Amino acid sequence: MSAKIRFVLGFLIGLILTACAFLLAGAGHGTYAPLVAAASFLAFVPILGIFGTPFLWAIYYAVIPAIDSRLRRVFVLAFIVLLHLVPAVSLAFEDPAFNRQLEQHVYMLGFDGLMLFAAFIILTVLSSVVRAAETT
């Protein structure tokens, strides 16, 4: 799969994650934990957290599978997962709005979590498939 196709795929996944997080933020009355999970460090910069997230995922999908060393790819993937999940889980435990969203919108929150999980799994699979295809 070419880097351009991976970029577009990553952008679309980032767009879905951003839309889910935006809906769960509920115009400021919901939780921001899904946005932090999707945008990582970008979530702490106003506006950039929403508009930059699709581009962040597009860059992940274009660049990470192209890393030559398998060990570096694994390290980068693990680092990216931690960079997204640690602040989000920390915020979720401290945010009373997260508990309200969990009670009121459990399906939407579950869908967002499954999409984030799928985004990481797809990125991992693409990273292994691209390398395997290039070595044969």
DSSP file (Angstrom, degrees, kcal/mol; ACC not computed):
  #  RESIDUE AA STRUCTURE BP1 BP2  ACC     N-H-->O    O-->H-N    N-H-->O    O-->H-N    TCO  KAPPA ALPHA  PHI   PSI    X-CA   Y-CA   Z-CA
    1    1 A M              0   0    0      0, 0.0     2,-0.0     0, 0.0     0, 0.0   0.000 360.0 360.0 360.0 133.4    0.0    0.0    0.0
    2    2 A S     >  -     0   0    0      1,-0.1     4,-2.2     4,-0.0     5,-0.2  -0.268 360.0-114.9 -74.8 161.3    1.4    3.4   -1.0
    3    3 A A  H  > S+     0   0    0      1,-0.2     4,-2.4     2,-0.2     5,-0.1   0.837 115.2  57.1 -64.1 -33.1    2.1    6.1    1.5
    4    4 A K  H  > S+     0   0    0      2,-0.2     4,-2.3     1,-0.2    -1,-0.2   0.918 108.1  45.8 -65.8 -42.6   -0.5    8.3   -0.1
    5    5 A I  H  > S+     0   0    0      2,-0.2     4,-2.6     1,-0.2    -2,-0.2   0.911 113.5  49.5 -66.3 -41.5   -3.3    5.7    0.4
    6    6 A R  H  X S+     0   0    0     -4,-2.2     4,-2.8     2,-0.2    -2,-0.2   0.890 109.4  53.2 -63.5 -37.9   -2.1    5.2    4.0
    7    7 A F  H  X S+     0   0    0     -4,-2.4     4,-2.4     2,-0.2    -2,-0.2   0.935 111.0  45.3 -61.3 -47.2   -2.1    9.0    4.5
    8    8 A V  H  X S+     0   0    0     -4,-2.3     4,-2.5     2,-0.2    -2,-0.2   0.912 113.3  50.4 -63.7 -43.0   -5.8    9.2    3.3
    9    9 A L  H  X S+     0   0    0     -4,-2.6     4,-2.4     1,-0.2    -2,-0.2   0.929 111.9  47.5 -60.5 -46.2   -6.8    6.2    5.4
   10   10 A G  H  X S+     0   0    0     -4,-2.8     4,-2.6     1,-0.2    48,-0.3   0.881 110.5  52.4 -62.1 -38.8   -5.1    7.7    8.5
   11   11 A F  H  X S+     0   0    0     -4,-2.4     4,-2.2    46,-0.2    -2,-0.2   0.922 110.3  47.7 -63.3 -44.0   -6.8   11.0    7.8
   12   12 A L  H  X S+     0   0    0     -4,-2.5     4,-2.2     2,-0.2    -2,-0.2   0.908 112.8  48.2 -64.5 -41.9  -10.3    9.3    7.6
   13   13 A I  H  X S+     0   0    0     -4,-2.4     4,-2.6     1,-0.2    -2,-0.2   0.922 112.0  49.9 -64.0 -43.3   -9.7    7.4   10.8
   14   14 A G  H  X S+     0   0    0     -4,-2.6     4,-2.3    40,-0.3    -2,-0.2   0.863 108.9  53.1 -61.6 -36.1   -8.5   10.6   12.5
   15   15 A L  H  X S+     0   0    0     -4,-2.2     4,-2.4     2,-0.2    -1,-0.2   0.906 109.8  47.2 -65.5 -42.6  -11.7   12.3   11.3
   16   16 A I  H  X S+     0   0    0     -4,-2.2     4,-2.5     2,-0.2     5,-0.2   0.925 113.1  48.8 -64.6 -45.2  -13.9    9.6   12.7
   17   17 A L  H  X S+     0   0    0     -4,-2.6     4,-2.3     1,-0.2    -2,-0.2   0.899 112.6  48.5 -62.4 -40.0  -12.1    9.7   16.1
   18   18 A T  H  X S+     0   0    0     -4,-2.3     4,-2.7     2,-0.2    -1,-0.2   0.907 110.3  50.7 -66.8 -41.6  -12.3   13.5   16.2
   19   19 A A  H  X S+     0   0    0     -4,-2.4     4,-2.3     2,-0.2    -2,-0.2   0.926 112.2  46.9 -63.0 -44.7  -16.0   13.5   15.3
   20   20 A C  H  X S+     0   0    0     -4,-2.5     4,-2.2     2,-0.2    -2,-0.2   0.931 114.3  47.3 -61.6 -45.1  -16.7   10.9   18.1
   21   21 A A  H  X S+     0   0    0     -4,-2.3     4,-1.5     1,-0.2    14,-0.3   0.888 110.7  52.3 -65.0 -38.8  -14.6   12.9   20.6
   22   22 A F  H  X>S+     0   0    0     -4,-2.7     4,-0.8     2,-0.2     5,-0.5   0.909 110.1  48.3 -63.8 -42.4  -16.3   16.2   19.6
   23   23 A L  H ><5S+     0   0    0     -4,-2.3     3,-0.7     1,-0.2    -2,-0.2   0.894 111.6  49.7 -64.2 -40.1  -19.8   14.6   20.1
   24   24 A L  H 3<5S+     0   0    0     -4,-2.2     7,-1.4     1,-0.2    -1,-0.2   0.743 100.2  64.4 -72.8 -22.0  -18.8   13.3   23.5
   25   25 A A  H ><>S-     0   0    0     -4,-1.5     5,-3.1     5,-0.3     3,-0.8   0.758  91.6-156.1 -70.9 -23.0  -17.4   16.7   24.6
   26   26 A G  G X<5 -     0   0    0     -4,-0.8     3,-1.8    -3,-0.7    -3,-0.1   0.864  60.6 -54.9  54.4  48.5  -21.0   17.9   24.3
   27   27 A A  G 3 <S-     0   0    0     -5,-0.5    -1,-0.3     1,-0.3    -4,-0.1   0.839 112.6 -44.8  55.3  36.2  -20.3   21.6   23.7
   28   28 A G  G < 5S+     0   0    0     -3,-0.8    -1,-0.3     3,-0.1    -2,-0.2   0.345 130.6  88.9  94.0  -6.5  -18.2   21.8   26.8
   29   29 A H  T < 5S+     0   0    0     -3,-1.8    -3,-0.2    -4,-0.3    -2,-0.1   0.425  81.2  61.4-102.7  -0.5  -20.6   19.8   29.1
   30   30 A G  S   <S-     0   0    0     -5,-3.1     2,-0.3     1,-0.1    -5,-0.3  -0.143  95.7 -67.4-106.9-156.9  -19.2   16.4   28.3
   31   31 A T        -     0   0    0     -7,-1.4     4,-0.2    66,-0.3    -1,-0.1  -0.747  21.7-160.1-101.9 145.9  -15.9   14.7   28.7
   32   32 A Y     >  +     0   0    0     -2,-0.3     4,-2.3     1,-0.1     5,-0.2   0.367  69.9  98.8-101.1   2.7  -12.6   15.6   26.9
   33   33 A A  H  > S+     0   0    0      1,-0.2     4,-2.4     2,-0.2     5,-0.2   0.896  81.8  51.1 -59.6 -42.3  -11.0   12.2   27.6
   34   34 A P  H  > S+     0   0    0      0, 0.0     4,-2.1     0, 0.0    -1,-0.2   0.871 109.6  51.0 -64.5 -33.0  -11.8   10.8   24.2
   35   35 A L  H  > S+     0   0    0    -14,-0.3     4,-3.3     2,-0.2     5,-0.3   0.913 110.8  48.1 -67.2 -41.1  -10.4   13.9   22.5
   36   36 A V  H  X S+     0   0    0     -4,-2.3     4,-2.1     1,-0.2    52,-0.2   0.883 111.3  51.5 -65.2 -37.6   -7.2   13.5   24.5
   37   37 A A  H  < S+     0   0    0     -4,-2.4    -2,-0.2    -5,-0.2    -1,-0.2   0.881 118.1  37.7 -65.8 -37.1   -7.1    9.8   23.5
   38   38 A A  H  < S+     0   0    0     -4,-2.1    -2,-0.2    -5,-0.2    -1,-0.2   0.883 129.3  29.5 -80.9 -39.9   -7.5   10.7   19.9
   39   39 A A  H >< S-     0   0    0     -4,-3.3     3,-2.0     1,-0.2    -3,-0.2   0.603  81.5-172.2-100.6 -13.4   -5.3   13.8   19.7
   40   40 A S  G >< S+     0   0    0     -4,-2.1     3,-1.4    -5,-0.3     4,-0.3  -0.336  75.8   1.1  55.1-126.4   -2.8   13.1   22.5
   41   41 A F  G >  S+     0   0    0      1,-0.3     3,-1.2     2,-0.2    -1,-0.3   0.733 126.5  68.6 -66.2 -22.7   -0.6   16.2   23.1
   42   42 A L  G X  S+     0   0    0     -3,-2.0     3,-1.7     1,-0.2     7,-0.3   0.774  85.3  71.1 -66.4 -24.1   -2.6   18.2   20.4
   43   43 A A  G <  S+     0   0    0     -3,-1.4    -1,-0.2     1,-0.3    -2,-0.2   0.720  89.8  60.7 -65.3 -19.8   -5.6   18.2   22.7
   44   44 A F  G <  S+     0   0    0     -3,-1.2    -1,-0.3    -4,-0.3    -2,-0.2   0.482  91.7  75.5 -88.5  -1.6   -3.9   20.6   25.1
   45   45 A V  S <> S-     0   0    0     -3,-1.7     4,-1.8    -4,-0.1     3,-0.2  -0.946  93.3-115.6-109.6 116.9   -3.6   23.3   22.3
   46   46 A P  T  4 S-     0   0    0      0, 0.0     2,-2.3     0, 0.0    -2,-0.1  -0.163  92.2  -1.3 -53.1 143.6   -7.0   25.0   21.7
   47   47 A I  T >> S+     0   0    0      1,-0.2     4,-2.6    -4,-0.1     3,-0.7  -0.190 120.2  77.3  69.9 -43.4   -8.4   24.5   18.2
   48   48 A L  H 3> S+     0   0    0     -2,-2.3     4,-2.2     1,-0.2     5,-0.3   0.828  85.6  62.3 -64.2 -30.9   -5.4   22.3   17.2
   49   49 A G  H 3< S+     0   0    0     -4,-1.8     4,-0.3    -7,-0.3    -1,-0.2   0.846 113.4  34.0 -62.6 -34.0   -6.8   19.4   19.1
   50   50 A I  H <4 S+     0   0    0     -3,-0.7    -2,-0.2    -8,-0.2    -1,-0.2   0.917 127.7  34.2 -87.0 -49.2   -9.8   19.3   16.9
   51   51 A F  H  < S+     0   0    0     -4,-2.6     4,-0.4     1,-0.2    -3,-0.2   0.741 118.9  50.3 -82.6 -22.2   -8.5   20.3   13.5
   52   52 A G  S  X S+     0   0    0     -4,-2.2     4,-2.3    -5,-0.4    -1,-0.2   0.677  88.3  81.7 -89.2 -17.5   -5.0   18.7   13.8
   53   53 A T  H  > S+     0   0    0     -4,-0.3     4,-2.3    -5,-0.3     5,-0.2   0.901  89.8  49.9 -60.0 -46.1   -6.1   15.2   14.9
   54   54 A P  H  > S+     0   0    0      0, 0.0     4,-1.9     0, 0.0   -40,-0.3   0.894 113.4  47.8 -60.2 -36.4   -6.9   13.9   11.4
   55   55 A F  H  > S+     0   0    0     -4,-0.4     4,-2.4     2,-0.2    -2,-0.2   0.861 108.3  55.1 -70.9 -34.9   -3.5   15.1   10.2
   56   56 A L  H  X S+     0   0    0     -4,-2.3     4,-2.3     2,-0.2    -1,-0.2   0.940 111.4  43.7 -60.7 -47.4   -1.8   13.6   13.1
   57   57 A W  H  X S+     0   0    0     -4,-2.3     4,-2.5     2,-0.2   -46,-0.2   0.860 111.2  55.1 -67.5 -35.0   -3.3   10.2   12.3
   58   58 A A  H  X S+     0   0    0     -4,-1.9     4,-1.9   -48,-0.3    -1,-0.2   0.908 108.9  47.6 -63.4 -41.1   -2.5   10.7    8.6
   59   59 A I  H  X S+     0   0    0     -4,-2.4     4,-2.9     2,-0.2     5,-0.4   0.916 110.4  52.1 -66.4 -42.6    1.1   11.3    9.5
   60   60 A Y  H  X S+     0   0    0     -4,-2.3     4,-1.9     1,-0.2    -2,-0.2   0.950 112.3  45.6 -54.7 -49.7    1.2    8.2   11.8
   61   61 A Y  H  < S+     0   0    0     -4,-2.5    -1,-0.2     1,-0.2    -2,-0.2   0.805 118.1  42.7 -68.6 -29.7   -0.2    6.0    9.0
   62   62 A A  H  < S+     0   0    0     -4,-1.9     4,-0.2   -56,-0.2    -1,-0.2   0.869 124.2  31.4 -81.8 -38.0    2.1    7.4    6.3
   63   63 A V  H >< S+     0   0    0     -4,-2.9     3,-1.0    -5,-0.2     4,-0.4   0.910 108.9  58.1 -92.8 -46.2    5.4    7.5    8.3
   64   64 A I  G >< S+     0   0    0     -4,-1.9     3,-1.6    -5,-0.4    -3,-0.1   0.901 105.1  49.9 -60.9 -45.7    5.4    4.6   10.8
   65   65 A P  G 3  S+     0   0    0      0, 0.0    -1,-0.3     0, 0.0    -2,-0.1   0.757 106.7  59.5 -63.4 -19.7    4.9    1.8    8.3
   66   66 A A  G <  S+     0   0    0     -3,-1.0     2,-0.2    -4,-0.2    -2,-0.2   0.497  74.8 116.9 -86.4  -3.4    7.8    3.3    6.3
   67   67 A I    <   -     0   0    0     -3,-1.6     6,-0.1    -4,-0.4    -3,-0.0  -0.490  59.7-146.6 -67.4 131.0   10.3    3.0    9.2
   68   68 A D  S    S+     0   0    0     -2,-0.2     2,-0.4     4,-0.1    -1,-0.1   0.908  74.3  71.2 -68.9 -45.4   13.1    0.6    8.1
   69   69 A S     >  -     0   0    0      1,-0.2     4,-2.2     2,-0.0     5,-0.1  -0.583  66.3-151.4 -82.1 129.8   14.0   -1.1   11.4
   70   70 A R  H  > S+     0   0    0     -2,-0.4     4,-2.4     1,-0.2     5,-0.2   0.902  99.2  52.7 -62.8 -41.1   11.4   -3.5   12.9
   71   71 A L  H  > S+     0   0    0      1,-0.2     4,-2.4     2,-0.2    -1,-0.2   0.904 109.4  48.6 -62.8 -42.1   12.6   -2.7   16.4
   72   72 A R  H  > S+     0   0    0      2,-0.2     4,-3.1     1,-0.2     5,-0.2   0.905 109.9  52.2 -64.7 -40.7   12.2    1.0   15.8
   73   73 A R  H  X S+     0   0    0     -4,-2.2     4,-2.8     2,-0.2    -2,-0.2   0.933 111.3  46.5 -60.1 -46.0    8.7    0.5   14.4
   74   74 A V  H  X S+     0   0    0     -4,-2.4     4,-2.6     2,-0.2     5,-0.2   0.923 114.1  48.2 -62.5 -44.0    7.7   -1.5   17.5
   75   75 A F  H  X S+     0   0    0     -4,-2.4     4,-2.5     2,-0.2    -2,-0.2   0.928 113.4  46.9 -62.5 -45.3    9.2    1.1   19.8
   76   76 A V  H  X S+     0   0    0     -4,-3.1     4,-2.7     2,-0.2    -2,-0.2   0.918 112.5  49.9 -64.6 -43.7    7.4    4.0   17.9
   77   77 A L  H  X S+     0   0    0     -4,-2.8     4,-2.4    -5,-0.2    -2,-0.2   0.933 112.7  46.7 -59.9 -46.5    4.1    2.1   17.9
   78   78 A A  H  X S+     0   0    0     -4,-2.6     4,-2.3     1,-0.2    -1,-0.2   0.903 113.0  49.8 -62.6 -40.9    4.4    1.4   21.7
   79   79 A F  H  X S+     0   0    0     -4,-2.5     4,-2.6    -5,-0.2    -2,-0.2   0.908 110.5  49.5 -64.2 -42.4    5.3    5.0   22.3
   80   80 A I  H  X S+     0   0    0     -4,-2.7     4,-1.5     2,-0.2     5,-0.2   0.913 110.3  50.6 -64.3 -43.4    2.4    6.4   20.3
   81   81 A V  H  X S+     0   0    0     -4,-2.4     4,-2.8     1,-0.2     3,-0.3   0.941 114.2  44.2 -60.1 -46.8   -0.1    4.1   22.1
   82   82 A L  H  X S+     0   0    0     -4,-2.3     4,-2.1     1,-0.2    -2,-0.2   0.892 109.1  57.1 -64.4 -39.4    1.3    5.3   25.5
   83   83 A L  H  < S+     0   0    0     -4,-2.6    -1,-0.2     1,-0.2    -2,-0.2   0.795 116.2  36.5 -62.9 -28.6    1.3    8.9   24.3
   84   84 A H  H  X S+     0   0    0     -4,-1.5     4,-0.9    -3,-0.3    -2,-0.2   0.861 122.4  39.8 -90.3 -41.2   -2.4    8.7   23.5
   85   85 A L  H  X S+     0   0    0     -4,-2.8     4,-3.0    -5,-0.2     5,-0.3   0.868 104.4  60.7 -84.7 -36.9   -3.7    6.4   26.3
   86   86 A V  H  X S+     0   0    0     -4,-2.1     4,-2.2    -5,-0.3     5,-0.2   0.949 111.0  39.1 -61.0 -51.3   -1.8    7.5   29.5
   87   87 A P  H  > S+     0   0    0      0, 0.0     4,-2.4     0, 0.0    -1,-0.2   0.884 117.3  51.8 -66.4 -33.4   -3.1   11.1   29.5
   88   88 A A  H  X S+     0   0    0     -4,-0.9     4,-2.6   -52,-0.2    -2,-0.2   0.927 111.8  44.4 -67.8 -44.1   -6.6   10.0   28.4
   89   89 A V  H  X S+     0   0    0     -4,-3.0     4,-2.0     2,-0.2    -1,-0.2   0.904 113.2  52.2 -66.1 -40.5   -6.9    7.4   31.1
   90   90 A S  H  X S+     0   0    0     -4,-2.2     4,-1.2    -5,-0.3    -2,-0.2   0.925 112.7  44.8 -60.4 -45.0   -5.5    9.9   33.7
   91   91 A L  H  X S+     0   0    0     -4,-2.4     4,-1.9     1,-0.2     3,-0.2   0.899 109.6  55.9 -66.0 -40.3   -8.1   12.5   32.6
   92   92 A A  H  < S+     0   0    0     -4,-2.6    -1,-0.2     1,-0.2    -2,-0.2   0.880 107.1  49.5 -61.1 -38.4  -10.9    9.9   32.6
   93   93 A F  H  < S+     0   0    0     -4,-2.0    -1,-0.2     1,-0.2    -2,-0.2   0.816 118.0  39.6 -70.6 -29.3  -10.2    9.0   36.2
   94   94 A E  H  < S+     0   0    0     -4,-1.2    -2,-0.2    -3,-0.2    -1,-0.2   0.652  97.3  88.6 -92.8 -16.6  -10.2   12.6   37.3
   95   95 A D    >X  -     0   0    0     -4,-1.9     3,-0.9     1,-0.2     4,-0.9  -0.741  53.8-165.8 -93.7 113.7  -13.1   13.9   35.2
   96   96 A P  H 3> S+     0   0    0      0, 0.0     4,-1.6     0, 0.0    -1,-0.2   0.789  90.6  64.7 -65.2 -25.0  -16.6   13.7   36.7
   97   97 A A  H 3> S+     0   0    0      1,-0.2     4,-2.6     2,-0.2   -66,-0.3   0.806  93.2  61.6 -66.8 -27.8  -18.0   14.4   33.3
   98   98 A F  H <> S+     0   0    0     -3,-0.9     4,-2.3     2,-0.2    -1,-0.2   0.917 103.3  48.8 -63.6 -42.4  -16.5   11.1   32.1
   99   99 A N  H  X S+     0   0    0     -4,-0.9     4,-1.7     2,-0.2    -1,-0.2   0.889 110.9  50.4 -64.7 -38.9  -18.7    9.2   34.6
  100  100 A R  H  X S+     0   0    0     -4,-1.6     4,-2.7     2,-0.2     5,-0.3   0.925 111.8  47.2 -63.2 -43.7  -21.8   11.1   33.4
  101  101 A Q  H  X S+     0   0    0     -4,-2.6     4,-2.9     1,-0.2     8,-0.2   0.865 108.6  55.9 -65.4 -35.1  -21.0   10.3   29.8
  102  102 A L  H  < S+     0   0    0     -4,-2.3    -1,-0.2    -5,-0.2    -2,-0.2   0.853 113.5  40.9 -65.1 -34.3  -20.4    6.6   30.8
  103  103 A E  H  < S+     0   0    0     -4,-1.7     3,-0.3    -5,-0.1    -2,-0.2   0.880 126.4  32.2 -78.6 -40.0  -23.9    6.5   32.3
  104  104 A Q  H  < S+     0   0    0     -4,-2.7    -3,-0.2     1,-0.2    -2,-0.2   0.845 131.8  24.7 -89.9 -36.2  -25.7    8.5   29.6
  105  105 A H     X  +     0   0    0     -4,-2.9     4,-2.5    -5,-0.3     5,-0.2  -0.370  67.7 145.3-129.2  52.7  -23.8    7.6   26.4
  106  106 A V  H  > S+     0   0    0     -3,-0.3     4,-2.4     1,-0.2     5,-0.1   0.858  75.1  51.2 -63.0 -36.0  -22.2    4.3   27.0
  107  107 A Y  H  > S+     0   0    0      2,-0.2     4,-2.6     1,-0.2    -1,-0.2   0.902 111.3  46.4 -69.7 -40.6  -22.7    3.1   23.4
  108  108 A M  H  > S+     0   0    0      2,-0.2     4,-2.4     1,-0.2    -2,-0.2   0.912 114.5  47.7 -67.4 -41.9  -21.1    6.2   22.0
  109  109 A L  H  X S+     0   0    0     -4,-2.5     4,-2.3    -8,-0.2    -2,-0.2   0.897 113.2  49.0 -64.8 -40.3  -18.2    6.0   24.4
  110  110 A G  H  X S+     0   0    0     -4,-2.4     4,-2.5    -5,-0.2    -2,-0.2   0.899 110.1  50.9 -64.9 -41.2  -17.8    2.3   23.6
  111  111 A F  H  X S+     0   0    0     -4,-2.6     4,-2.5     2,-0.2    -2,-0.2   0.913 110.2  49.9 -61.8 -43.3  -17.8    3.0   19.9
  112  112 A D  H  X S+     0   0    0     -4,-2.4     4,-2.2     2,-0.2    -2,-0.2   0.917 111.5  48.6 -61.9 -43.5  -15.2    5.7   20.3
  113  113 A G  H  X S+     0   0    0     -4,-2.3     4,-2.4     1,-0.2    -2,-0.2   0.901 111.8  48.9 -63.5 -41.0  -13.0    3.3   22.3
  114  114 A L  H  X S+     0   0    0     -4,-2.5     4,-2.8     2,-0.2    -1,-0.2   0.885 110.3  51.5 -66.1 -38.0  -13.4    0.5   19.7
  115  115 A M  H  X S+     0   0    0     -4,-2.5     4,-2.4     2,-0.2    -2,-0.2   0.900 110.5  48.4 -65.0 -40.2  -12.5    3.0   17.0
  116  116 A L  H  X S+     0   0    0     -4,-2.2     4,-2.0     2,-0.2    -2,-0.2   0.925 113.0  47.8 -65.1 -43.6   -9.4    4.0   18.8
  117  117 A F  H  X S+     0   0    0     -4,-2.4     4,-2.4     1,-0.2    -2,-0.2   0.924 112.8  48.9 -61.0 -45.1   -8.5    0.3   19.4
  118  118 A A  H  X S+     0   0    0     -4,-2.8     4,-3.1     1,-0.2     5,-0.3   0.876 107.2  56.1 -63.6 -37.8   -9.1   -0.4   15.7
  119  119 A A  H  X S+     0   0    0     -4,-2.4     4,-2.0     1,-0.2    -1,-0.2   0.913 110.8  43.7 -61.3 -42.6   -7.0    2.6   14.6
  120  120 A F  H  X S+     0   0    0     -4,-2.0     4,-2.3     2,-0.2    -2,-0.2   0.894 114.5  49.5 -69.9 -39.2   -4.0    1.2   16.6
  121  121 A I  H  X S+     0   0    0     -4,-2.4     4,-2.8     2,-0.2     5,-0.2   0.931 111.6  48.2 -65.4 -45.2   -4.6   -2.4   15.3
  122  122 A I  H  X S+     0   0    0     -4,-3.1     4,-2.9     1,-0.2     5,-0.2   0.906 111.8  50.5 -61.7 -41.5   -4.9   -1.2   11.7
  123  123 A L  H  X S+     0   0    0     -4,-2.0     4,-2.0    -5,-0.3    -1,-0.2   0.904 111.6  48.2 -62.4 -41.3   -1.7    0.8   12.1
  124  124 A T  H  X S+     0   0    0     -4,-2.3     4,-1.8     2,-0.2    -2,-0.2   0.926 113.2  46.7 -64.9 -45.1    0.1   -2.2   13.6
  125  125 A V  H  X S+     0   0    0     -4,-2.8     4,-2.9     1,-0.2     5,-0.2   0.925 112.0  50.3 -64.8 -44.2   -1.1   -4.5   10.8
  126  126 A L  H  X S+     0   0    0     -4,-2.9     4,-2.5     1,-0.2     5,-0.3   0.884 108.4  53.9 -60.8 -37.4   -0.2   -2.0    8.1
  127  127 A S  H  X S+     0   0    0     -4,-2.0     4,-1.2    -5,-0.2    -1,-0.2   0.883 113.9  40.7 -64.5 -38.2    3.3   -1.6    9.6
  128  128 A S  H  X S+     0   0    0     -4,-1.8     4,-2.1     2,-0.2    -2,-0.2   0.868 116.1  49.4 -79.0 -35.5    3.9   -5.4    9.5
  129  129 A V  H  X S+     0   0    0     -4,-2.9     4,-2.6     2,-0.2     5,-0.2   0.913 109.6  51.1 -69.7 -43.0    2.3   -5.9    6.1
  130  130 A V  H  X S+     0   0    0     -4,-2.5     4,-1.9    -5,-0.2    -1,-0.2   0.925 113.2  45.4 -61.5 -44.2    4.3   -3.1    4.4
  131  131 A R  H  X S+     0   0    0     -4,-1.2     4,-1.6    -5,-0.3    -1,-0.2   0.917 113.1  49.5 -66.0 -43.1    7.6   -4.4    5.8
  132  132 A A  H  X S+     0   0    0     -4,-2.1     4,-0.9     1,-0.2    -2,-0.2   0.889 111.8  49.1 -65.2 -38.0    6.8   -8.0    4.8
  133  133 A A  H  < S+     0   0    0     -4,-2.6    -1,-0.2     1,-0.2     3,-0.2   0.851 111.7  49.0 -69.1 -34.5    5.8   -6.9    1.2
  134  134 A E  H  < S+     0   0    0     -4,-1.9    -1,-0.2    -5,-0.2    -2,-0.2   0.754 107.4  54.4 -78.3 -23.9    9.0   -4.9    0.8
  135  135 A T  H  <        0   0    0     -4,-1.6    -1,-0.2     1,-0.2    -2,-0.2   0.694 360.0 360.0 -84.7 -17.2   11.3   -7.6    2.0
  136  136 A T     <        0   0    0     -4,-0.9    -1,-0.2    -3,-0.2    -2,-0.2   0.460 360.0 360.0 -90.5 360.0   10.0  -10.2   -0.5
